[in-house]
Amino acid sequence: MSQPLLSVRDLKVHFPIRGGLLGKPSGWVKAVDGVDIDIGRGESVALVGESGCGKSTLGAAILGMQKPTSGTIMFEGREISRDTAATRRALSRELQIVFQDPVSALNPKLTIGESIAEPLAIHGVGTAGERRDRVAELLGLVGLHAQHAARKPTAFSGGQRQRIVIARALALNPKLLILDEPVSALDVSIRSQILNLLLDLQKRFGLSYLFISHDLSVVRHFADRVAVMYLGHIVESGATGDVFANPVHPYTEALLSAVPLPDPVAQRSRRRIVLKGDLPSPANPPKGCKFVTRCPLAEAVCHETHPPLVGVGDGWQAACHVRAPAPLAIPG
């Protein structure tokens, strides 16, 4: 197997809870708590889970927007989690993000041409004329016209603004894009257009995507592999087709049971799994399996120890004492 473009190992991002006169930490919010994830070249990996599970924090740590507490982030075989600000700035040519809300992602005082050209100017790429040509090229790539460059963001619809944000993210020819809920703020009729655009751009430029989403119906058609996150942990990961067809972890199964089916007969006959209770606080997670307070299959061991991710198929892993028990150690 070739070296992944991105490889994250045992990544933790903990935030201190401060109180009292001295402001000393009285506890920790464990937003990301020991995550492993790989993304290959030209691959789309979806990161899914409920709000508050740590998806966006993981994306921010990969981009260098959030300092990890521990763990490693390797990009093209090089450790980047402890890079200096100057090194990270150079690396931003390789790693870019498309935010959820295109309205807040664009400066309303700048024309879209100025916004798209901004990363080129920051990195000293080309002359002013060459940057104008690059802006026109990028607008064409995302389905807009060169003359649109002189307009402000308010002149465009939500879908057009997201195309502009995508054009800006592509300005420096990155290898990996973090797509943080890139279509959740858009009308349903526009979502498929943006997703198809992203897939077309991936084929054309060999881009890799980390697609952060809570919409599994979108993930089904977009991602090569999926990683399911719960309370800072990956609980299941594998090829999208495998996980969707036969989920192993009870949390994955519950999430998928809420995805509407196109066949009305199948939809009426399926069993919906409704999880009881709310997502526990990452400042006070359960002792054993983090899903134990909501799991319909929980056994005594689930309350005591956190299950490791173990293989359940080719490139497919799950962390569940009941459905994916770790093999017993053989005394040597």
HUWOLIN-V822776 format. One record per backbone hydrogen bond with DSSP energy under -1.0 kcal/mol. CO is the residue of the C=O (numbers start at 1). NH is the residue of the N-H. E is the energy in kcal/mol with one decimal. If there is no record, write none. Layout:
CO,NH,E  CO,NH,E
This chain:
5,76,-2.9  6,39,-2.4  7,74,-3.2  8,37,-1.8  9,72,-2.3  11,34,-2.4  11,35,-1.9  12,69,-3.1  12,70,-1.5  13,32,-1.6  15,29,-3.2  17,26,-4.0  24,19,-1.2  27,17,-2.7  29,15,-2.5  29,31,-1.5  32,13,-2.6  35,11,-2.3  37,8,-3.2  39,5,-1.3  39,6,-2.1  40,43,-1.6  43,209,-2.6  44,224,-1.9  44,225,-1.9  45,211,-2.9  46,227,-3.0  47,213,-2.4  48,229,-3.3  50,53,-1.6  53,232,-2.3  54,58,-2.1  55,59,-2.0  56,60,-2.5  57,61,-2.1  58,62,-2.1  59,63,-1.8  60,65,-2.3  60,66,-1.2  70,12,-2.4  72,9,-2.5  73,80,-3.0  74,7,-2.7  75,78,-1.5  78,75,-2.9  80,83,-1.6  84,88,-2.5  85,89,-2.0  86,90,-1.7  87,91,-2.1  88,92,-1.2  90,93,-1.4  91,94,-2.3  91,95,-1.5  94,175,-2.0  94,176,-2.3  96,178,-2.9  98,180,-2.2  101,105,-1.2  107,110,-1.4  111,115,-2.1  112,116,-2.5  113,117,-2.0  114,118,-1.1  117,121,-2.3  118,122,-2.6  119,123,-1.8  120,125,-3.1  121,124,-1.1  127,131,-2.4  128,132,-1.8  129,133,-2.0  130,134,-2.2  131,135,-2.4  132,136,-2.1  133,137,-2.2  134,138,-2.6  135,139,-2.5  136,140,-1.9  137,141,-1.8  138,142,-1.5  139,144,-3.2  140,143,-1.2  145,148,-1.7  146,149,-1.8  147,150,-1.1  148,151,-2.0  149,113,-2.3  151,112,-2.6  152,155,-2.0  153,156,-1.9  157,161,-2.4  158,162,-2.0  159,163,-1.7  160,164,-2.0  161,165,-2.4  162,166,-2.2  163,167,-2.4  164,168,-2.4  165,169,-2.1  166,170,-1.5  168,171,-1.1  170,173,-2.1  175,208,-2.2  176,96,-2.1  177,210,-2.3  178,98,-2.7  179,181,-1.1  179,212,-2.9  183,186,-1.5  187,190,-1.3  187,191,-1.5  190,194,-1.8  191,195,-2.6  192,196,-2.5  193,197,-2.0  194,198,-2.4  195,199,-2.2  196,200,-2.4  197,201,-2.5  198,202,-2.0  199,203,-2.0  200,204,-2.0  201,205,-2.5  202,206,-1.9  208,177,-2.6  209,45,-2.6  210,179,-2.8  211,47,-2.6  212,181,-2.5  215,219,-1.8  216,220,-2.2  218,222,-1.0  219,223,-2.2  224,240,-2.2  225,46,-2.8  226,238,-2.0  227,48,-2.5  228,235,-2.8  228,236,-1.0  230,233,-1.6  232,33,-2.6  233,230,-3.1  235,319,-2.5  236,228,-3.4  237,317,-3.0  238,226,-2.7  239,243,-2.5  240,244,-2.5  241,245,-1.8  242,246,-2.2  249,253,-2.3  250,254,-2.1  251,255,-2.4  252,256,-2.5  253,257,-1.6  255,258,-1.1  256,259,-1.4  263,267,-2.5  264,268,-2.0  265,269,-1.5  266,270,-1.1  281,284,-1.6  282,30,-2.1  289,292,-1.6  291,294,-1.9  300,303,-1.2  301,304,-1.1  301,305,-2.2  302,289,-2.8  310,318,-2.1  313,316,-1.5  316,312,-2.9  316,313,-1.2  317,237,-2.4  318,310,-2.5  320,324,-1.8
